């Protein structure tokens, strides 16, 4: 059997109309560039007697022929190394959230999740930039007054305390990139006619975060979450007396759901105001595992 | 920009309108990852915290029993420090505090009795950070540390090994002192010239 290169070359010969200088090349290694026997290619490599009479220092870091230290030791990577693969959680401050609620961009009588936040038209997520959701930051925690049923993708301790102090509920939930694409522009996604995907479980390095009740992870034990609530209340000095009304608490999202009230696998036609649900058992199976 | 703003508003209205109708469907969708399948034992009722034993303090403080006052902090900061009430003042009357068990209360009074106000109130203040929330947490931490330090057993100045070394050292010092004292007294005796053989 002929080697791949030979085969390719012969195939090329069969296909090409005629052989000219433009479509012939030497075999690699048969032609070496001509080097002069003097100057940089000479015995002294450009450091001979006549060269030494002149002022030339060589490249920066040159150590008279021995491997310079900057080549011996490991290279530093560029500061933005891996920027295209790192997961981003752009911040959403409590101040911004309070402002959006006060200016009626967000409805507090309904649960606030990624779809609701992006639906305001004020908060943006760009999945092409590896943005996996909102990071609720504690900026403005002293003046946060709203009582919300909130679902974000990352939250720091003081932000959680601020929400719970006012009697609200906060959960951190993982959205994989296709779920982010669906939820970040719900209108556009539903218009596209794709079936609603099921949300994937968090990858290895994030699983610990979403199982931890201290982070109010959506995969954490609810009893442990209640205990952590008490701990946080004792730490920041408030009592948990106020609670969300039952109607708001009745909105529950399964770990595989992206939108409240919509199951994975359904196709929603906004124009016709109908929902198409899968009938076949094997298709249903995919969306319910 | 204005046109874009209007268009955004229209989109959001449409979006929120559509979202409104959709959320009214409440499905009972339960995947294998739903919480009642992941944690079947958790009924959702957390066990209440245990009460403090008479001589111990668990760290739990009922927040409605503390009198909290907020005021403006001191120091530089311009308009922000003049306007924002970030300083936290926590007070409670020690004698009538029902959340401190009698053993704990006695020790707290013993250690901090002279630091209470004239009427017997314990005061803890904090203006450490720029945030009222964090200052309140800091004040509570100070309060808990104070109560715990009152309950802590007094630490001996030296350990048993150190005590033994000190005792032996004192005996050795005495022995050496007497040794050199005897040598000196011999020297002085020899200088006197008494009872010398001629």
Interface residues (C-beta under 8 A of the other chain):
Chain A: X105 X107 X110 X111 X115 X116 X119 X120 X121 X141 X142 X158 X161 X162 X186 X187 X190 X198 X201 X219 X221 X222 X223 X226 X227 X230 X233 X234 X235 X236 X237 X238 X239 X250 X251 X254 X255 X256 X257 X259 X260 X261 X262 X263 X268 X270 X273 X275 X288 X289
Chain B: X8 X9 X11 X12 X14 X15 X16 X18 X19 X20 X21 X22 X23 X24 X25 X26 X27 X29 X30 X31 X32 X33 X34 X35 X38 X39 X42 X43 X44 X45 X46 X49 X59 X60 X61 X62 X63 X64 X66 X68 X84 X86 X90 X131 X132 X133 X134 X136 X137 X139 X140
